[in-house]
Amino acid sequence: MSPASAEAATRTVAADDALSSTTPDRFERLRDRFHQIRKFTNALCIGLEPEDCVVQSMPDVSPTKWHLAHTTWFFETFILKKFVPGYRAEVPEYAYLFNSYYNAAGDMHRRDLRGLISRPTVSEAQRYRASVDSHIDDLLSNPDESLVDEIEPILVLGIHHEQQHQELLITDIKHVLAQNPLYPVFRQRNRDVAAKKITPIRSIDFEETVTAIGHDGDGFAYDNEGPRHQALVPAFSLATRPVTNGEYIAFIEDNGYDRPEFWLSLGWMTVNEQRWNAPLYWTKRDGAWWNFTLSGLRRVDQSEPVTHVSYFEADAYANWAGARLTTEFEWERAALTCPIEGNFVETELFHPVAAVSAVSADKLGKDQRLHQMFGDVWEWTRSAYSPYPGYRTAPGALGEYNGKFMCNQYVLRGGSCATSRIHIRRTYRNFFQPEKRWQFTGIRLARDAQ
């Protein structure tokens, strides 16, 4: 892959992470960032047994061991094999086992059969990580200044790629552990989060405007966040917070899952085929709703944002509520003035926190803030995942990162409790098929201007 295509694929500039303009400092900061992210991945696995790390509970889920090895394969394939003269992989077969979907990088093992790979063992996968980390460390400790502009954008992409897999590791291990009737605990809650009385859901009005959409080129962004372009955003209103469990229970109790008038045709077919009657991980016991969390089985907290719902469920709820889902352009326009703060993976709660607590009646009408726009739950939008005007997929294997998936998927915005704070952006475009719900996905309502 040429330096030009690498830059196009990652859209990284030297300002990313406030790297120094001098080569030694630049690489030292990169090396420190690399080790920080790699160590956090390892820290997420603390407490998991080897048996936990090899299970694939459905085709969408990858075993923890595979995530550990695949992120390592990425650095080996796109950094070490390219920039270290004479580099030879210790186990060449790993290139086949741990490639995911990069056709230009070679053949790959079937995704739905990853749980059948008993070898390499978990400890061998960890040794593979340590070996590649050591080689990357050597490369960044003695940098060739002529290669700095080639190495940096690919390494930064690899760091963000690993942060994506940290999130997948969390959501995947949750699905794995949820299959166990013992409801094992991934992490004990490190703080008590009490249920709160919440304010009634409100809306904030936004006037029609033409606004710039997409990344401005300052710092790292994925290629699907550009090119930056002007978009007309008609007047709309947006809910001040996500929909809560309690509000979603009202939809369930109003027979929302049994009323086809709220559902898209494909959604109605999916609901009946899959026999959905509540969000994923919910179960009813003695008349009360419980949900499996990464801290074990707990009663559903009605003040928390509802999560693990599909696009179909989010859309049906919005129809039932007399509203709709936001477009990704409305969401981005509204988020421009919102600070990027909230409940992210760094809090290690691994679960959405309760919605905004009640405020006094005299202050209720004066609260013109949007709450929980970032973190907690990814918010479904009604926007199909498609390219922005002028988008072109970059050549080479890294050009397969995003563009090839722009079909039959919907955009989500804002990040979740499993997303890293230093990974998310206002322009970040996540995407999933409409029936998927094992991610921390939730709902924020919008309405057309009255």
C-alpha positions in Angstrom: 0.0 0.0 0.0 1.4 3.4 -0.9 1.8 6.2 1.6 -0.9 8.2 -0.2 -3.4 5.4 0.2 -2.6 4.9 3.8 -3.2 8.6 4.4 -6.5 8.4 2.6 -7.6 5.4 4.5 -6.9 6.9 7.9 -7.3 10.6 7.3 -4.7 11.2 10.0 -2.7 14.4 10.3 0.4 15.1 12.4 -1.7 17.0 14.9 -3.3 13.8 16.2 -2.7 13.3 19.9 -0.7 16.5 20.0 2.4 14.7 18.7 5.6 16.8 18.6 6.9 17.8 15.2 10.3 16.3 16.1 10.7 12.7 15.1 12.1 11.2 18.5 9.3 12.9 20.5 6.7 11.9 17.9 7.6 8.2 18.1 8.0 8.3 21.8 4.4 9.5 22.1 3.2 7.0 19.6 5.0 4.2 21.5 3.5 5.3 24.8 0.0 5.5 23.3 0.5 2.1 21.7 1.4 0.4 24.9 -1.3 2.2 26.8 -4.0 0.8 24.5 -2.5 -2.7 24.4 -2.3 -2.8 28.2 -5.9 -1.7 28.5 -7.0 -4.6 26.3 -5.2 -7.0 28.5 -6.7 -5.4 31.6 -10.2 -6.0 30.2 -9.4 -9.7 30.3 -8.5 -9.8 33.9 -10.7 -12.3 35.7 -11.6 -14.2 32.6 -10.7 -17.9 32.6 -9.3 -19.6 29.5 -12.6 -21.4 29.0 -14.4 -18.0 28.8 -12.0 -16.8 26.1 -12.7 -19.5 23.5 -16.5 -19.5 23.3 -18.3 -18.2 20.2 -22.0 -17.9 21.3 -23.3 -16.8 17.8 -21.7 -15.9 14.4 -21.6 -12.2 15.3 -19.6 -12.9 18.4 -15.9 -13.6 18.3 -14.0 -15.4 21.1 -11.9 -13.1 23.4 -8.9 -15.1 22.3 -9.6 -14.2 18.7 -9.8 -10.4 19.5 -6.5 -10.6 21.3 -4.8 -12.3 18.3 -6.6 -10.3 15.5 -5.6 -6.9 16.8 -2.0 -8.3 17.0 -2.2 -9.6 13.5 -3.2 -6.1 12.4 0.0 -4.6 13.7 2.1 -7.5 12.4 0.6 -7.4 8.9 0.4 -3.6 8.2 3.4 -2.4 10.3 6.0 -5.1 10.9 5.9 -7.0 7.6 6.0 -3.7 5.7 8.5 -1.6 7.7 10.9 -4.1 9.4 13.4 -5.4 6.9 13.7 -9.2 6.9 10.8 -9.6 9.4 9.4 -13.1 9.4 6.3 -14.2 11.3 7.0 -16.8 14.0 3.7 -18.6 13.1 2.8 -17.8 9.4 -0.5 -19.6 9.7 -1.8 -16.9 12.1 -2.2 -14.7 9.0 -5.0 -17.1 7.9 -6.6 -17.6 11.3 -6.7 -14.0 12.5 -7.4 -12.0 9.3 -11.0 -10.8 9.6 -12.2 -9.4 6.2 -9.2 -7.9 4.5 -9.3 -9.8 1.2 -6.3 -7.9 -0.2 -4.3 -9.2 2.8 -4.9 -12.8 1.9 -7.3 -15.7 2.6 -9.1 -16.0 6.0 -10.8 -18.5 8.2 -14.6 -18.5 8.3 -16.0 -16.0 10.8 -18.7 -18.3 12.1 -16.1 -21.0 12.9 -13.8 -19.0 15.1 -15.1 -20.8 18.2 -13.8 -24.1 16.9 -10.1 -23.0 16.9 -8.8 -24.6 20.1 -5.2 -23.9 19.0 -3.4 -21.7 19.5 -4.3 -21.7 23.1 -5.1 -18.5 25.1 -1.6 -18.4 26.5 -0.1 -18.8 23.0 -2.2 -15.9 21.8 -0.9 -13.8 24.7 2.7 -14.7 23.8 1.9 -13.7 20.2 0.8 -10.3 21.5 3.9 -9.9 23.6 6.2 -10.8 20.7 4.6 -8.3 18.3 4.5 -5.7 21.0 8.2 -6.1 21.5 8.9 -5.8 17.8 6.7 -2.6 17.5 8.6 -1.2 20.5 12.0 -1.9 18.8 10.7 -0.2 15.6 9.5 2.9 17.4 12.6 3.1 19.6 15.0 3.3 16.6 12.9 5.1 14.0 14.0 5.6 10.5 13.1 9.3 9.9 12.5 8.7 6.3 9.6 6.4 7.2 7.9 8.4 9.9 5.2 9.8 7.6 4.4 6.3 6.4 4.4 4.5 9.7 2.4 7.0 11.8 -0.9 7.0 10.1 -1.1 3.2 9.9 0.0 2.9 13.5 -2.6 5.4 14.7 -5.3 3.5 12.7 -4.1 0.3 14.4 -4.5 1.9 17.8 -8.1 3.0 17.0 -8.8 -0.4 15.5 -7.8 -2.0 18.8 -10.1 0.4 20.7 -13.0 -0.8 18.4 -12.1 -4.4 19.4 -12.0 -3.5 23.0 -15.6 -2.5 22.7 -16.4 -5.7 20.7 -14.6 -7.8 23.4 -16.9 -6.3 26.1 -20.1 -6.8 24.1 -19.0 -10.3 22.9 -18.1 -11.6 26.3 -21.4 -10.3 27.6 -23.2 -12.4 25.1 -21.0 -15.4 25.9 -21.6 -15.2 29.7 -25.3 -14.6 29.2 -25.7 -18.1 27.8 -24.6 -19.5 31.1 -27.6 -20.2 33.5 -25.3 -19.4 36.4 -25.1 -15.8 35.2 -21.4 -15.3 35.9 -20.1 -11.9 36.8 -17.5 -10.3 34.5 -16.8 -7.5 36.9 -18.4 -6.5 40.2 -19.8 -3.0 40.1 -17.0 -0.8 41.4 -19.5 1.8 42.7 -23.1 1.8 43.7 -25.3 3.5 41.2 -28.6 4.2 42.8 -31.9 4.4 40.8 -33.0 8.0 40.3 -36.3 9.7 39.8 -36.1 11.2 36.3 -37.6 14.2 34.6 -40.3 13.7 32.0 -38.9 13.4 28.5 -38.7 16.8 26.8 -37.6 18.1 23.5 -35.4 20.9 22.2 -36.2 22.7 19.0 -33.7 23.3 16.3 -34.2 25.7 13.4 -33.6 24.8 9.8 -30.1 25.4 8.7 -27.3 24.5 6.3 -24.5 23.0 8.3 -21.2 21.3 7.7 -21.3 17.5 8.2 -18.3 15.3 8.6 -14.8 15.5 10.0 -12.9 18.7 9.5 -9.5 17.0 9.0 -8.1 18.1 12.4 -6.8 14.9 14.0 -7.7 11.3 13.4 -11.0 10.2 11.7 -12.1 7.2 9.8 -12.5 7.6 6.0 -16.3 7.2 6.3 -16.5 10.4 8.3 -15.7 12.5 5.2 -15.5 14.3 2.9 -16.9 17.2 4.9 -19.8 18.7 3.1 -22.8 21.0 3.4 -26.2 19.5 4.2 -29.6 21.1 4.6 -31.1 20.1 8.0 -34.8 21.0 8.2 -36.2 22.2 11.5 -36.7 19.4 14.1 -36.9 18.8 17.7 -34.7 16.3 19.7 -35.4 14.6 23.0 -33.2 15.8 25.9 -32.3 12.3 26.9 -32.5 8.7 25.7 -35.6 6.6 26.3 -35.5 4.8 29.6 -36.3 1.2 30.6 -39.4 2.4 32.4 -40.7 4.1 29.3 -39.9 1.1 27.2 -41.8 -1.2 29.6 -44.8 1.0 28.9 -44.5 0.0 25.3 -44.2 -3.7 26.2 -47.2 -3.5 28.5 -49.2 -1.8 25.7 -48.6 -5.0 23.6 -46.1 -3.2 21.5 -44.5 -6.4 20.4 -47.9 -7.8 19.2 -49.1 -4.8 17.2 -47.9 -4.8 13.6 -49.0 -1.2 12.9 -45.8 0.0 14.7 -43.3 -2.2 12.9 -41.6 -2.2 9.5 -42.5 -5.3 7.5 -39.0 -6.9 7.9 -39.0 -6.0 11.6 -42.4 -7.6 12.1 -41.2 -10.7 10.4 -38.0 -10.7 12.6 -40.0 -10.2 15.8 -42.1 -13.2 15.0 -39.3 -15.4 13.8 -37.1 -14.6 16.8 -40.0 -14.5 19.3 -38.9 -11.2 20.7 -41.0 -9.7 23.5 -38.4 -7.5 25.2 -34.9 -6.2 24.8 -32.0 -8.7 24.6 -31.0 -10.1 28.0 -34.3 -9.3 29.6 -36.3 -12.0 31.4 -39.5 -11.8 33.5 -39.6 -13.4 37.0 -42.5 -13.3 39.3 -44.0 -10.4 37.4 -40.8 -8.3 37.4 -38.3 -7.6 34.6 -34.7 -8.7 35.2 -31.7 -8.2 32.9 -28.3 -9.8 32.6 -25.5 -7.3 33.0 -21.8 -7.8 33.2 -22.1 -7.5 36.9 -24.6 -10.4 37.0 -28.4 -10.7 36.9 -30.1 -7.6 38.2 -33.6 -6.2 38.3 -34.2 -3.8 35.5 -33.6 -0.2 36.7 -36.4 1.8 35.1 -34.4 5.0 35.2 -31.6 3.7 33.0 -31.5 4.2 29.3 -33.0 1.1 27.5 -30.3 -0.8 25.7 -29.8 -3.9 23.6 -32.6 -3.0 21.2 -32.5 -3.4 17.5 -33.2 -0.7 14.9 -36.6 -2.5 14.3 -37.4 -2.1 18.0 -36.2 1.5 18.2 -38.3 2.4 15.2 -41.4 0.6 16.5 -41.1 2.3 19.9 -40.8 5.7 18.2 -43.9 5.0 16.1 -45.8 4.0 19.2 -44.6 7.2 21.0 -45.8 9.4 18.1 -42.3 10.3 17.2 -39.5 9.1 15.0 -35.7 8.4 15.2 -33.3 11.2 14.4 -31.3 11.4 11.2 -27.6 11.3 11.6 -27.3 14.8 10.2 -29.8 16.1 12.9 -27.8 14.2 15.5 -24.5 15.7 14.4 -25.9 19.2 14.2 -27.4 18.9 17.7 -24.1 17.5 19.1 -22.0 20.4 18.0 -22.4 22.2 21.3 -22.4 19.2 23.5 -19.2 18.3 25.5 -17.9 14.8 24.8 -18.3 13.5 28.3 -20.3 10.7 29.9 -20.2 7.0 30.9 -17.5 5.3 28.8 -15.5 2.1 29.1 -12.9 3.9 31.2 -15.5 4.1 34.1 -15.5 0.3 34.0 -19.2 0.2 34.8 -19.9 -1.7 31.6 -23.5 -0.7 31.8 -25.6 2.5 31.1 -26.2 4.7 34.1 -29.5 6.2 35.2 -30.9 9.1 33.2 -31.0 12.7 34.4 -32.3 13.1 37.9 -35.3 15.3 38.6 -35.0 19.0 38.8 -37.3 21.5 40.4 -40.4 22.5 38.5 -39.3 26.1 38.1 -36.0 25.0 36.5 -37.5 22.3 34.2 -38.5 24.7 31.4 -35.2 26.4 31.6 -33.1 23.3 31.0 -32.2 23.5 27.4 -29.4 20.9 27.5 -29.1 17.6 25.7 -28.1 14.9 28.2 -26.2 11.7 27.6 -25.5 12.4 24.0 -22.2 10.6 24.4 -21.5 7.3 26.2 -24.1 5.0 27.8 -25.8 3.8 24.6 -25.3 4.0 20.9 -28.3 5.9 19.5 -29.9 4.4 16.4 -30.6 6.9 13.6 -32.9 6.5 10.7 -30.1 7.2 8.3 -28.9 4.4 6.0 -25.1 3.8 6.2 -24.0 5.2 2.8 -21.1 7.2 1.5 -20.9 11.0 1.8 -20.8 13.0 -1.4 -17.3 12.6 -3.0 -16.4 9.6 -0.9 -14.0 7.1 -2.6 -12.6 3.9 -1.1 -8.9 4.0 -0.8 -6.9 1.3 -2.6 -5.2 -1.6 -0.8 -6.3 -3.7 2.1 -6.9 -0.8 4.5 -9.3 0.6 2.0 -11.6 -2.3 2.9 -11.9 -0.9 6.5 -15.3 0.9 6.1 -16.5 1.4 2.5 -17.3 -2.2 1.7 -20.0 -2.3 4.4 -22.1 0.6 3.0 -25.1 -1.5 2.3 -28.2 -2.7 4.3 -27.0 -1.0 7.6 -28.1 1.9 9.7 -25.9 4.6 11.3 -25.6 4.9 15.1 -24.1 7.9 16.9 -22.6 8.9 20.3 -20.8 5.8 21.7 -21.7 3.6 24.6 -20.6 2.5 28.0 -18.2 0.1 26.2 -16.7 2.8 24.0 -13.4 4.5 24.8 -13.7 8.2 25.6 -10.5 8.9 23.6 -11.9 7.0 20.6 -15.3 8.8 20.1 -15.9 11.9 18.0 -19.0 14.0 17.1 -18.6 12.8 13.5 -18.1 9.1 14.4 -20.4 6.9 12.3 -21.0 3.4 13.8 -23.2 1.1 11.7 -25.0 -2.2 12.1 -27.7 -4.2 10.4 -31.2 -3.4 11.7 -31.8 -6.7 13.5 -28.6 -6.5 15.6 -28.9 -5.9 19.3 -26.0 -7.4 21.2 -24.3 -4.0 21.2 -25.2 -1.4 23.7 -27.8 0.3 21.4 -30.6 2.6 22.5 -33.1 5.2 21.5 -33.4 9.0 21.3 -36.6 10.4 19.9 -37.0 13.2 17.4 -39.9 15.0 15.8 -40.6 17.1 12.8 -41.1 20.8 13.4 -44.7 21.6 14.3 
